[in-house]
Amino acid sequence: MADSLNELRAKVNAFVRERDWDQFHSPKNLAMAMIVEAAEVVEHFQWDTVEESKQISDERRTEIGHELADTFVYLLRLAEVTGVDLIAAAHQKIALNAIKYPVEKCKGSNAKYTDYQ
């Protein structure tokens, strides 16, 4: 079992290569597939109340996990074909968000940064 992002990425890339699926993995197709899978995650919570969405049975957790995994794999492939280092991009985005959402202005608030800048 892959226990690091790089190992998982290599495993996914090998899976794709063995099936000759690179030809189908354009950035457009991968982005669209990722959103379809993300919508399948949303479907599990669509009509739940906030409290119901927090009550997750083992069976439901497994189903949600499969959809999250599909979404994650497409995200990995999209990053791969576009040459984006996900870890570096995430660190950069967190740093940018720290500037946009300073603790002293936004702690405990769900307002968009444009509401208090």
Phi and psi in degrees as a GROMACS rama.xvg file:
@    title "Ramachandran Plot"
@    xaxis  label "Phi"
@    yaxis  label "Psi"
@TYPE xy
-72.8273  132.004  ALA-2
-119.469  10.5403  ASP-3
-139.627  160.976  SER-4
-60.6165  -41.7882  LEU-5
-65.4695  -39.5492  ASN-6
-66.1179  -41.2376  GLU-7
-65.6745  -42.9851  LEU-8
-59.1821  -43.7425  ARG-9
-63.4416  -40.4267  ALA-10
-64.3416  -44.5042  LYS-11
-64.6625  -43.2373  VAL-12
-61.4876  -40.6135  ASN-13
-65.0546  -42.6289  ALA-14
-57.1504  -46.4691  PHE-15
-66.3341  -45.4773  VAL-16
-62.0582  -43.6977  ARG-17
-59.7476  -29.054  GLU-18
-99.9156  1.09192  ARG-19
56.6245  45.8244  ASP-20
-97.2927  -3.92973  TRP-21
-54.8682  -34.5035  ASP-22
-60.1545  -22.7185  GLN-23
-99.6339  -9.26785  PHE-24
-95.6624  59.6305  HIS-25
-74.9123  157.906  SER-26
-54.5267  -40.9362  PRO-27
-60.7451  -49.6856  LYS-28
-64.5527  -41.1355  ASN-29
-67.2102  -40.5594  LEU-30
-62.8082  -42.5891  ALA-31
-65.6587  -43.4488  MET-32
-63.5261  -38.8085  ALA-33
-62.664  -42.2815  MET-34
-67.7595  -37.8664  ILE-35
-60.4712  -45.1964  VAL-36
-66.3487  -39.1426  GLU-37
-62.5662  -36.453  ALA-38
-64.2436  -32.9473  ALA-39
-69.165  -28.8841  GLU-40
-66.086  -48.1137  VAL-41
-58.0715  -37.3975  VAL-42
-56.7767  -31.6284  GLU-43
-67.438  -20.5086  HIS-44
-115.88  0.0456099  PHE-45
-47.655  -48.3572  GLN-46
-109.932  9.83729  TRP-47
-74.0762  148.545  ASP-48
-75.0466  171.648  THR-49
-57.0427  -45.3236  VAL-50
-65.8511  -43.0115  GLU-51
-60.7596  -36.5835  GLU-52
-66.1736  -19.0778  SER-53
-89.7673  -14.8364  LYS-54
-93.5481  96.8617  GLN-55
-117.278  115.847  ILE-56
-71.3829  165.443  SER-57
-60.7776  -42.1183  ASP-58
-63.1765  -44.961  GLU-59
-66.1466  -39.0013  ARG-60
-59.9521  -40.63  ARG-61
-63.1469  -46.1043  THR-62
-61.7812  -45.7275  GLU-63
-62.7285  -40.9999  ILE-64
-58.8737  -39.7873  GLY-65
-63.9942  -41.744  HIS-66
-69.6483  -38.9168  GLU-67
-62.6721  -40.6894  LEU-68
-63.1294  -43.79  ALA-69
-58.6086  -44.8825  ASP-70
-61.4768  -44.5594  THR-71
-64.3858  -41.7855  PHE-72
-64.1727  -42.7728  VAL-73
-64.5114  -37.1769  TYR-74
-61.3728  -44.4844  LEU-75
-59.8367  -45.1816  LEU-76
-64.7416  -41.0565  ARG-77
-62.5554  -42.6111  LEU-78
-62.9974  -40.0283  ALA-79
-61.2642  -50.1005  GLU-80
-75.5055  -19.4113  VAL-81
-97.1208  -5.26352  THR-82
74.1211  27.2378  GLY-83
-93.5705  127.619  VAL-84
-84.5278  105.061  ASP-85
-60.3912  -40.0052  LEU-86
-65.1825  -47.753  ILE-87
-62.9312  -42.6383  ALA-88
-63.3108  -39.9179  ALA-89
-65.654  -42.3469  ALA-90
-62.9765  -41.8957  HIS-91
-62.7271  -42.6575  GLN-92
-67.8385  -38.5267  LYS-93
-62.2207  -41.4734  ILE-94
-63.5445  -42.1278  ALA-95
-64.5619  -41.6424  LEU-96
-66.2461  -31.6377  ASN-97
-63.2124  -32.9415  ALA-98
-75.1623  -43.9993  ILE-99
-69.4721  -30.833  LYS-100
-124.698  68.4909  TYR-101
-64.4705  139.923  PRO-102
-52.1834  -44.5823  VAL-103
-65.2425  -20.1193  GLU-104
-102.059  -23.3737  LYS-105
-125.358  1.17392  CYS-106
-58.5518  125.44  LYS-107
78.6935  5.21703  GLY-108
-114.059  143.708  SER-109
-104.729  15.6183  ASN-110
-68.5142  147.829  ALA-111
-70.858  149.204  LYS-112
-56.5492  -29.1394  TYR-113
-67.4744  -17.6661  THR-114
-75.7415  -18.6453  ASP-115
-129.754  12.3843  TYR-116
